[in-house]
Amino acid sequence: MGLRDKKRNQRRVLSRRSAGPKTGEGKDFLPLEGKEKRIKEKQPEEPENTATVLYIGHIPHGFYEDQMQGFFQQFGAVKRVRISRNRKTGKSKHYGYIEFENPEVAKIVADEMNNYLLYEHTLQIALVPPEKVHPKLWKGVRKGFVPIDRVAIERRKLSKDRTVDEHKKMMEGIVKRDEKRRKRIKAAGIDYECPPLVGFQPSAKKIKFDED
């Protein structure tokens, strides 16, 4: 063996000594299976599901409170149902909320019915945590939705009894608007004679009597 071969062998021995112990050779080494067990033991348990309220989006037309309650009763007891509606027209805004009595049933509905195709609409269903449920969410839900009758409100305003001053002020506004309308028609070059105002009673004239 030559000098070069001896030096080469010495380098190999030194490199082996300086290198750390291989897998499984160290005294403090823990097997891989033990590590997996320890990691599993340290993982915190999932919090208990207490949510019973579900958000439902993309609700199709015609699928209202009665239909929704009848459909979801197949999973479990339904406590309350609410569909968001327009306050003026009463039409559905195509999203709402449903509450079940059992949180396990709510979890099953959220998992199984999300992205469910219903009347060409894909339902979007998600659990709402109890801390995120608005305190006024179920206010008036037992009475049902009653739209505001704007026509009746305006009718009462116009039909109410007025004092002499209020009536005079109202008639002055009518006359001013009529004069502006006549001016606009004349400025447009339209030869049209507007009909006189009906029901307008001017103030009574004073009549003087001759004294004998």
ROKEVEX-923033 format. One record per residue: residue in three letters; y, z, x of N, C-alpha, C, O, CB in turn. Coordinates in steps of 0.2 Angstrom, whole numbers, padded with zeros to 4 digits, always signed. Atoms other than C-alpha are relative to their C-alpha. Glycine has a CB too. Example, Ala and Ser with C-alpha at 12.3 -4.5 7.8 and 13.67 -1.06 7.14 Angstrom:
<recs>
Ala-0006+0000+0004-0022+0039+0062+0006+0000+0004+0005+0003+0009+0000+0006-0005 Ser-0006-0001-0004-0005+0036+0068+0005+0003-0004+0011+0004-0001+0002-0007+0002 
</recs>
This chain:
<recs>
Met-0006+0000+0004+0000+0000+0000+0006+0000+0004+0007+0004+0009+0000+0006-0005 Gly-0006+0000-0004+0017-0005+0007+0005+0005-0002+0004+0009-0006+0002-0007+0000 Leu-0006-0005+0001+0033+0004+0008+0003-0001-0007+0006+0003-0010+0005-0001+0006 Arg-0003+0002+0007+0040-0006-0007-0004+0003-0006-0001+0006-0011+0001-0007+0000 Asp+0004-0002+0006+0025-0001-0018+0001+0008-0001+0001+0010-0006-0007-0002+0001 Lys-0001-0008+0000+0027+0018-0013+0007+0002-0004+0007+0006-0008+0000+0003+0007 Lys-0006-0002+0003+0045+0018-0018+0000-0002-0007+0003+0002-0011+0006-0004+0004 Arg+0001+0002+0007+0041+0009-0034-0003+0005-0004-0001+0007-0010-0003-0007-0001 Asn+0004-0005+0004+0028+0022-0039+0004+0007+0000+0004+0010-0005-0006+0002+0004 Gln-0004-0006+0000+0040+0036-0034+0006+0000-0006+0007+0004-0010+0004+0001+0007 Arg-0005+0001+0005+0054+0029-0046-0004+0000-0007+0000+0003-0011+0003-0007+0001 Arg+0003-0001+0006+0041+0028-0060-0001+0007-0002-0001+0009-0007-0007-0004+0000 Val+0001-0007+0001+0036+0046-0058+0006+0004-0002+0006+0008-0006-0003+0003+0006 Leu-0006-0004+0001+0054+0052-0057+0003-0002-0007+0006+0002-0011+0005-0002+0005 Ser-0002+0002+0007+0058+0042-0073-0004+0003-0005-0001+0005-0011+0000-0008-0001 Arg+0004-0004+0005+0044+0050-0082+0002+0007-0001+0002+0010-0006-0007-0001+0001 Arg-0002-0007+0000+0049+0067-0077+0007+0001-0003+0008+0006-0007+0000+0003+0007 Ser-0006+0000+0003+0067+0064-0082+0001-0001-0007+0005+0001-0011+0005-0004+0004 Ala+0000+0002+0007+0063+0057-0099-0002+0006-0004-0006+0010-0001-0005-0006-0001 Gly+0002-0006+0005+0061+0069-0114-0007-0001-0002-0010-0006-0001+0005+0000-0006 Pro+0006+0000+0003+0045+0073-0122-0001-0005-0005+0004-0006-0009-0003+0007-0002 Lys+0001+0005+0005+0037+0060-0133-0001+0003-0007-0001+0009-0007-0006-0004+0002 Thr+0001-0003+0007+0035+0062-0152-0007+0004+0000-0012+0001+0001+0000-0006-0005 Gly+0006-0004+0001+0023+0076-0155-0002+0004+0006-0006+0009+0006-0006-0004-0002 Glu+0002-0004-0006+0023+0083-0137+0004+0006+0001+0002+0011+0004+0001-0004+0006 Gly-0005-0006-0001+0038+0096-0138-0003+0006-0004-0007+0005-0009+0007-0002-0002 Lys+0002-0006+0003+0034+0114-0143+0004+0001-0007+0001+0003-0012+0001+0006+0004 Asp-0004-0001+0006+0048+0114-0156+0000-0005-0005+0004-0005-0009+0008+0002+0002 Phe+0000+0006+0004+0044+0098-0164-0004+0002-0007-0009+0005-0007-0004-0006+0004 Leu+0003-0001+0007+0041+0098-0183-0003-0006-0002+0001-0012-0001+0005+0003-0004 Pro+0003+0006+0003+0030+0085-0191+0005-0003-0005+0008+0001-0009-0007+0001-0002 Leu-0005+0003+0005+0039+0072-0202-0002+0002-0007+0003+0003-0011-0002-0008+0001 Glu+0001-0002+0006+0030+0078-0217+0003+0007-0002+0005+0008-0008-0008+0001-0001 Gly-0004-0007+0001+0037+0096-0215+0007-0001-0001+0010+0002-0005-0001+0004+0006 Lys-0007+0001+0001+0054+0089-0214+0002-0003-0007+0006-0001-0010+0003-0006+0005 Glu-0001+0003+0007+0052+0079-0230+0000+0006-0005+0003+0006-0010-0005-0005-0002 Lys+0001-0006+0005+0046+0095-0239+0006+0004+0000+0009+0007-0005-0006+0004+0002 Arg-0006-0004-0001+0061+0105-0232+0006-0003-0004+0010+0000-0007+0002+0001+0007 Ile-0005+0004+0003+0073+0091-0238+0000+0001-0008+0004+0002-0011+0000-0007+0002 Lys+0002+0000+0007+0065+0091-0255+0002+0007-0003+0005+0008-0009-0007-0002-0002 Glu-0001-0007+0003+0066+0110-0257+0008+0002+0000+0010+0006-0004-0003+0005+0005 Lys-0007-0001+0000+0085+0110-0252+0004-0003-0005+0010-0001-0006+0002-0001+0007 Gln-0004+0004+0004+0090+0097-0264+0001+0004-0007-0003+0007-0010-0004-0006-0002 Pro-0001-0004+0006+0099+0106-0279-0002-0003-0006-0003-0010-0007+0008+0001-0001 Glu+0003+0003+0006+0092+0104-0296+0005-0003-0004+0011-0001-0004-0003+0006-0004 Glu-0004+0003+0005+0100+0093-0309+0003+0004-0005-0001+0008-0008-0003-0007-0003 Pro-0003-0005+0005+0112+0102-0321-0003-0002-0007-0004-0008-0008+0008-0001+0000 Glu+0003+0001+0007+0105+0104-0338+0005-0004-0005+0011-0002-0005-0002+0007-0003 Asn-0004+0004+0005+0111+0091-0351+0002+0004-0006-0003+0006-0010-0004-0006-0001 Thr-0002-0003+0006+0121+0099-0364+0005-0005-0005+0007-0002-0010+0004+0006+0001 Ala-0004+0004+0003+0131+0084-0370-0004-0003-0007-0009-0005-0006+0002-0006+0004 Thr+0003+0003+0006+0128+0079-0388+0004-0005-0004+0003-0008-0009+0000+0006-0005 Val-0005+0005+0003+0143+0067-0391-0001-0006+0004-0001-0006+0010+0007+0002+0000 Leu+0001+0007-0003+0141+0048-0387+0006-0004-0002+0008-0004-0008-0007-0003-0002 Tyr-0005+0005+0001+0154+0035-0385-0003-0006-0001-0008-0008+0002+0005+0000+0006 Ile+0003+0006+0001+0150+0019-0393+0005-0006+0000+0010-0005-0004-0004+0000-0007 Gly-0005+0005+0000+0159+0003-0389-0003-0007-0002-0009-0007-0003+0003-0001+0007 His+0003+0006+0002+0158-0015-0395-0003+0000-0007-0008-0003-0008-0004-0004+0005 Ile+0003-0001+0007+0154-0010-0413+0002-0006-0004+0007-0008-0004+0003+0006-0003 Pro-0001+0006+0003+0152-0026-0423+0003+0001-0007+0003+0007-0010-0007-0004-0001 His-0003-0001+0007+0161-0029-0440-0006+0001-0005-0011-0003-0005+0004-0007-0001 Gly+0005-0001+0006+0152-0022-0455-0005+0006+0002-0008+0009-0002-0004-0006-0001 Phe+0004-0006-0002+0143-0008-0444+0005+0006+0000+0008+0008+0005-0003-0002+0007 Tyr-0004-0005+0001+0153+0006-0451-0003+0007+0000-0009+0008+0002+0004-0001-0006 Glu+0002-0007+0000+0151+0025-0453-0007+0001-0003-0012+0004+0000+0005+0005-0003 Asp+0006-0001+0004+0137+0025-0466-0006-0004+0003-0011-0002+0004+0001-0003-0007 Gln+0005+0004-0004+0128+0010-0457-0002+0004+0007-0008+0003+0008+0002-0007+0001 Met+0002-0003-0007+0129+0019-0440-0004+0006-0001-0009+0007+0003+0007+0002+0003 Gln+0003-0006+0001+0123+0036-0447-0008-0002-0002-0012+0001+0000+0003+0004-0005 Gly+0007+0002+0002+0108+0027-0456-0004-0003+0006-0010-0002+0006+0000-0005-0005 Phe+0004+0004-0005+0103+0017-0440-0002+0005+0005-0007+0005+0008+0005-0005+0003 Phe+0002-0005-0006+0104+0032-0427-0004+0006-0003-0006+0010+0001+0006+0002+0003 Gln+0004-0006+0003+0095+0044-0439-0007-0001+0002-0011+0004+0002+0001+0001-0007 Gln+0007+0001-0002+0079+0036-0433-0002+0004+0007-0008+0005+0008-0002-0007+0001 Phe+0001-0003-0006+0081+0045-0416+0000+0008-0001-0004+0011+0002+0005-0002+0005 Gly-0001-0007+0001+0086+0062-0423+0005+0002-0005+0009-0003-0007+0001+0004+0007 Ala-0006-0002+0005+0098+0072-0434+0007-0001+0003+0008+0001+0008-0001+0008-0001 Val-0007+0002-0002+0115+0065-0433+0005+0006-0004+0004+0007-0010+0002-0007-0003 Lys-0005-0005+0002+0129+0078-0435+0006-0003-0003+0008-0001-0009+0002+0005+0005 Arg-0006+0003+0002+0145+0068-0436+0001-0007+0003-0002-0008+0008+0006+0005+0002 Val-0002+0007-0002+0151+0050-0435+0007-0001-0001+0010+0001-0006-0005-0005-0004 Arg-0007+0001+0001+0168+0044-0432+0002-0007+0003+0000-0008+0009+0005+0005+0003 Ile-0002+0006-0002+0175+0026-0430+0007+0000+0001+0011+0001-0004-0003-0006-0004 Ser-0007+0001-0001+0192+0023-0423+0003-0006-0004+0000-0011-0004+0002-0001+0007 Arg-0003+0005+0005+0203+0014-0436+0007-0001+0001+0011+0004+0004-0002+0001-0007 Asn-0007+0002+0000+0220+0006-0437+0003+0005-0006+0001+0005-0011+0002-0007-0001 Arg-0003-0005+0005+0232+0019-0446+0003-0004-0005+0003-0001-0011+0004+0005+0004 Lys-0004+0003+0005+0241+0006-0455-0005-0004-0005-0004-0004-0011+0005-0005+0003 Thr+0005+0004+0004+0227-0006-0461-0007+0003-0001-0010+0001-0006-0001-0007+0004 Gly+0006-0003+0001+0212+0005-0459-0006-0004+0003-0012-0003+0002-0002+0000-0008 Lys+0006+0004-0003+0202-0009-0450-0003+0003+0007+0001+0007+0010+0003-0007+0002 Ser+0003-0003-0006+0190-0004-0436+0002-0003+0006+0004-0009+0007-0008-0001-0001 Lys-0002+0002-0007+0195-0004-0418-0006-0002+0004-0006-0003+0010+0004+0005+0003 His+0006+0002-0003+0177-0008-0414-0003+0005+0006-0006+0003+0011+0000-0007+0004 Tyr+0003-0005-0004+0173+0009-0405+0001+0006-0004+0005+0007-0008+0004+0000+0007 Gly+0000-0006+0003+0169+0026-0410-0004+0005+0003-0006+0004+0009-0003-0001-0007 Tyr+0004-0005-0003+0159+0042-0407-0005+0002-0005-0004+0002-0011+0005+0006+0002 Ile+0005-0003+0004+0143+0050-0414-0002+0006+0004-0003+0006+0010-0006-0005-0001 Glu+0002-0007-0002+0137+0068-0412-0007+0001-0003-0008+0001-0009+0005+0005-0001 Phe+0007-0002+0002+0118+0073-0412+0000+0008+0000+0004+0011+0004-0005-0004+0004 Glu+0001-0007+0000+0112+0090-0415-0004+0003+0006-0003+0008+0009-0004+0003-0006 Asn+0004-0002-0006+0100+0090-0400+0003-0004+0006+0003-0010+0005-0007-0002-0001 Pro-0002+0004-0005+0106+0085-0383-0005-0004+0003-0003-0010+0006+0003+0005+0006 Glu+0006+0004-0002+0089+0078-0378+0000-0007-0004-0001-0012-0001-0007+0003+0000 Val-0001+0007+0004+0091+0065-0392+0006-0004+0002+0005-0010+0002+0000+0002-0008 Ala-0006+0003-0002+0108+0061-0387-0001-0004+0007+0001-0010+0008+0006+0004+0001 Lys+0001+0003-0006+0102+0058-0369-0005-0006-0001-0004-0012+0003-0004+0005+0005 Ile+0004+0006+0001+0088+0046-0375+0003-0006-0003+0002-0011-0001-0006+0003-0005 Val-0004+0006+0003+0100+0036-0386+0004-0003+0005+0005-0009+0005+0004+0003-0006 Ala-0005+0003-0006+0112+0034-0371-0004-0004+0004-0002-0010+0007+0003+0005+0003 Asp+0004+0004-0005+0097+0028-0360-0003-0006-0003-0003-0012+0000-0005+0004+0003 Glu+0004+0005+0003+0088+0017-0373+0005-0005-0003+0003-0011-0004-0005+0003-0004 Met-0004+0004+0004+0102+0010-0383+0006-0004+0003+0010-0008+0000+0003+0003-0006 Asn-0006+0003-0004+0115+0005-0370-0002-0007+0001-0007-0009+0003+0001+0004+0007 Asn+0001+0007-0001+0117-0014-0369-0005-0003-0005-0008-0008-0004-0002-0001+0007 Tyr+0004+0003+0005+0108-0016-0385+0003-0005-0004+0009-0004-0006-0003+0006-0005 Leu-0003+0005+0004+0111-0032-0394+0000+0001-0008-0006+0002-0010-0003-0007+0002 Leu+0000-0002+0007+0117-0029-0412+0005-0005-0003+0011-0004-0002+0002+0007-0002 Tyr-0004+0005+0004+0124-0043-0423+0005-0004+0005+0011-0004+0005+0005+0004-0005 Glu-0003+0004-0005+0129-0053-0407+0005+0004+0004+0009+0001+0007+0003-0006-0003 His-0004-0005-0004+0138-0038-0400-0005+0004+0005-0010+0007+0002+0005+0004-0004 Thr+0004-0005-0004+0131-0028-0385+0003+0006+0000+0009+0008+0003+0000-0003+0008 Leu-0002-0007+0000+0133-0010-0388+0001+0003+0007-0003+0003+0011-0004+0004-0005 Gln-0001-0004-0006+0141+0001-0374+0000+0007-0002+0004+0009-0006+0007-0002+0003 Ile+0001-0007+0002+0134+0018-0376+0000+0005+0006-0003+0003+0011-0006+0001-0004 Ala+0000-0005-0006+0138+0033-0364+0001+0007-0003+0004+0008-0008+0005-0002+0005 Leu-0001-0007+0002+0137+0052-0365+0007+0002+0002+0010+0000+0007-0005+0004+0004 Val-0006-0003-0001+0153+0061-0366-0001+0008+0002-0003+0012-0003+0005+0000-0006 Pro+0001-0007-0002+0153+0078-0356+0004+0005-0005+0009+0003-0008+0002+0001+0007 Pro-0003-0004+0005+0157+0093-0367+0008+0002+0002+0012+0003-0003-0003+0007-0001 Glu-0007-0002-0002+0173+0097-0357+0005-0006-0001+0011-0005-0001+0000+0002+0008 Lys-0005+0006+0001+0180+0079-0360+0000-0002-0007+0004-0006-0009-0003-0006+0004 Val-0001+0001+0007+0178+0080-0379+0006+0002-0002+0008+0008-0002-0006+0003-0004 His-0007-0002+0003+0195+0080-0387-0001+0005-0005-0005+0004-0010+0004-0006-0002 Pro+0001-0005+0006+0197+0096-0398+0002-0003-0007+0000+0000-0012+0005+0006+0001 Lys-0001+0003+0007+0204+0085-0412-0004-0006-0002-0002-0010-0006+0008-0002+0000 Leu+0004+0006+0001+0191+0072-0411-0003-0001-0007-0003-0006-0010-0006-0001+0005 Trp+0004+0000+0007+0182+0077-0427+0005+0003-0006+0002+0004-0011-0006+0004+0000 Lys-0005-0002+0006+0198+0082-0437+0000-0005-0005+0001-0011-0005+0007+0001+0003 Gly+0000+0004+0007+0197+0076-0455-0006-0005+0000-0005-0010-0005+0006-0004+0000 Val+0006+0005+0001+0180+0067-0452-0004+0001-0006-0007-0004-0008-0004+0001+0006 Arg+0003-0001+0006+0173+0075-0467+0003-0004-0006+0000-0006-0011-0001+0007-0002 Lys-0003+0003+0005+0186+0068-0478+0000-0008-0001+0001-0011-0006+0008+0002+0000 Gly+0000+0007+0000+0184+0050-0473+0007-0003+0002+0012+0001+0001-0002-0003-0006 Phe-0007+0003-0002+0198+0038-0467+0004-0002-0007+0001-0006-0011-0001-0006+0005 Val-0004+0002+0006+0212+0036-0480+0006-0004+0003+0010+0000+0006+0002+0006-0004 Pro-0006+0004-0003+0225+0022-0474+0006+0002-0004+0006+0004-0010-0001-0007-0001 Ile-0006-0001+0003+0243+0025-0477+0002-0005-0004+0003-0011-0002+0005+0002+0006 Asp-0003+0005+0004+0250+0017-0492+0007-0001+0001+0011+0002-0002-0002+0002-0008 Arg-0007+0002-0001+0266+0009-0486+0004-0002-0006+0010-0001-0006+0000-0005+0006 Val-0004+0003+0006+0270+0000-0502+0002+0006-0005+0007+0006-0007-0005-0005-0004 Ala-0001-0005+0005+0269+0016-0512+0006+0004+0003+0011+0007-0001-0006+0005-0001 Ile-0006-0004-0003+0281+0025-0499+0007-0004-0001+0012-0001-0003-0001+0001+0007 Glu-0006+0004+0001+0294+0011-0500+0002+0000-0008+0008+0000-0009-0001-0007+0002 Arg-0001+0000+0007+0292+0011-0519+0004+0006-0002+0008+0006-0006-0006-0001-0004 Arg-0003-0006+0001+0296+0029-0520+0008+0000+0003+0012+0003-0001-0004+0006+0003 Lys-0006+0000-0003+0311+0026-0509+0005-0003-0004+0011-0001-0005+0000-0003+0007 Leu-0004+0004+0004+0318+0013-0520+0001+0002-0007+0006+0001-0010-0002-0007+0000 Ser+0000-0002+0007+0314+0021-0536+0003+0007-0001+0004+0010-0007-0006+0000-0003 Lys-0003-0006+0000+0322+0038-0532+0007+0000-0003+0010-0005-0003+0000+0004+0007 Asp-0006+0000+0003+0337+0044-0541+0005+0001+0005+0005+0005+0010+0000+0006-0005 Arg-0005+0000-0005+0353+0041-0532+0007+0003-0003+0008+0003-0009+0002-0007+0003 Thr-0006-0002+0002+0370+0049-0533+0005-0006-0001+0003-0011+0001+0003+0005+0005 Val-0005+0005+0001+0386+0039-0537+0002-0003+0007+0002-0009+0008+0006+0002-0004 Asp-0002+0002-0007+0391+0038-0518-0006-0004+0003-0005-0009+0006+0002+0006+0004 Glu+0006+0003-0003+0373+0033-0513-0001-0007-0003-0002-0012+0000-0006+0004-0001 His+0001+0007+0003+0372+0019-0526+0006-0005+0002+0005-0011+0003+0001+0001-0008 Lys-0006+0004-0002+0390+0013-0521-0002-0003+0007+0000-0009+0008+0006+0004+0000 Lys+0001+0002-0007+0385+0012-0503-0006-0005+0000-0005-0010+0004-0002+0006+0005 Met+0005+0005+0000+0369+0003-0507+0002-0007-0002+0001-0012+0000-0006+0002-0005 Met-0003+0006+0002+0378-0010-0517+0005-0004+0005+0005-0010+0005+0004+0001-0007 Glu-0004+0003-0005+0391-0013-0503-0004-0003+0005-0002-0008+0007+0004+0006+0003 Gly+0004+0003-0005+0377-0016-0491-0003-0007-0003-0004-0012+0001-0006+0004+0002 Ile+0002+0006+0003+0370-0029-0503+0005-0006+0000+0003-0011+0001-0003+0001-0008 Val-0005+0005+0000+0386-0038-0505+0002-0003+0007+0003-0009+0007+0007+0003-0003 Lys-0001+0003-0007+0389-0039-0486-0005-0005+0002-0004-0010+0005+0001+0006+0004 Arg+0006+0004-0002+0372-0046-0483+0000-0007-0004-0001-0012-0001-0007+0003-0002 Asp-0001+0006+0004+0375-0059-0497+0006-0004+0003+0005-0011+0003+0001+0002-0008 Glu-0006+0004-0002+0392-0064-0490-0002-0003+0007-0001-0009+0008+0006+0004+0001 Lys+0002+0003-0007+0384-0067-0472-0005-0005-0002-0005-0010+0002-0004+0006+0004 Arg+0005+0005+0001+0370-0077-0480+0004-0006-0002+0002-0012+0000-0005+0002-0006 Arg-0004+0005+0002+0383-0088-0489+0003-0004+0006+0004-0010+0006+0005+0002-0005 Lys-0003+0003-0005+0392-0091-0473-0004-0004+0005-0003-0009+0007+0004+0006+0005 Arg+0005+0004-0004+0377-0096-0463-0002-0006-0003-0003-0011+0000-0007+0005+0001 Ile+0002+0007+0003+0372-0109-0476+0006-0005+0000+0005-0011+0001-0001+0002-0008 Lys-0006+0005-0001+0390-0116-0476+0001-0003+0007+0002-0008+0008+0006+0004-0002 Ala+0000+0002-0007+0390-0116-0457-0005-0005+0002-0004-0010+0006+0000+0006+0005 Ala+0005+0005-0001+0374-0126-0457+0001-0007-0003-0003-0012-0002-0007+0003-0002 Gly-0001+0007+0003+0382-0140-0467-0004-0001-0007-0004-0007-0009-0001-0005+0004 Ile+0004+0001+0006+0372-0137-0483+0004+0001-0006+0007+0007-0007-0007+0005+0000 Asp-0004-0001+0007+0380-0140-0500-0004+0003-0005-0008+0000-0008+0002-0007-0002 Tyr+0004-0004+0005+0372-0126-0510+0004+0006-0002+0007+0009+0001-0006+0003+0004 Glu-0004-0006+0003+0380-0114-0522-0005+0005-0002-0010+0005-0006+0003-0003-0007 Cys+0005-0006+0001+0371-0097-0521+0001+0003-0007+0007+0003-0009+0002+0005+0006 Pro-0001-0003+0007+0368-0089-0538+0003+0007+0001+0002+0010+0006-0007+0001-0003 Pro-0003-0006+0000+0378-0074-0542-0005+0006+0000-0011+0005-0002+0005+0001-0006 Leu+0004-0005+0000+0371-0057-0539-0001+0003-0007+0003+0004-0011+0003+0006+0004 Val+0001-0002+0006+0362-0050-0554-0001+0008+0000-0004+0010+0005-0007-0003-0003 Gly+0000-0007+0000+0363-0032-0559+0005+0004+0004+0005+0010+0004-0007+0003+0003 Phe-0006-0004-0003+0379-0028-0549+0005+0001-0005+0008-0004-0008+0002-0005+0006 Gln-0005-0002+0004+0391-0019-0559+0006+0003+0003+0006+0008+0006-0003+0006-0005 Pro-0006-0002-0003+0408-0018-0553+0003+0006-0003+0002+0008-0009+0006-0006+0001 Ser-0003-0006+0002+0419-0002-0555+0004-0002-0007+0007-0007-0007+0004+0003+0005 Ala-0003+0001+0007+0426-0001-0573+0008+0000+0001+0010+0004+0005-0002+0006-0005 Lys-0007+0001+0000+0444-0007-0575+0003+0006-0005+0001+0007-0010+0002-0007-0002 Lys-0004-0004+0004+0457+0005-0581+0004-0003-0006+0007-0008-0005+0005+0004+0004 Ile-0003+0003+0006+0463+0001-0599+0006+0004-0002+0006+0010-0003-0005-0001-0006 Lys-0006-0003+0002+0481+0005-0603+0001-0001-0007+0001-0007-0010+0006-0002+0004 Phe-0001+0000+0007+0485+0009-0621+0008+0001-0001+0011+0005+0002-0004+0005-0004 Asp-0008+0000+0001+0503+0006-0628+0001+0007-0004-0003+0008-0009+0002-0006-0004 Glu-0002-0006+0004+0511+0022-0634+0005-0002-0006+0010-0005-0004+0003+0005+0005 Asp-0004+0002+0006+0518+0021-0651+0006+0005-0001+0010+0005-0005-0004+0000-0007 
</recs>
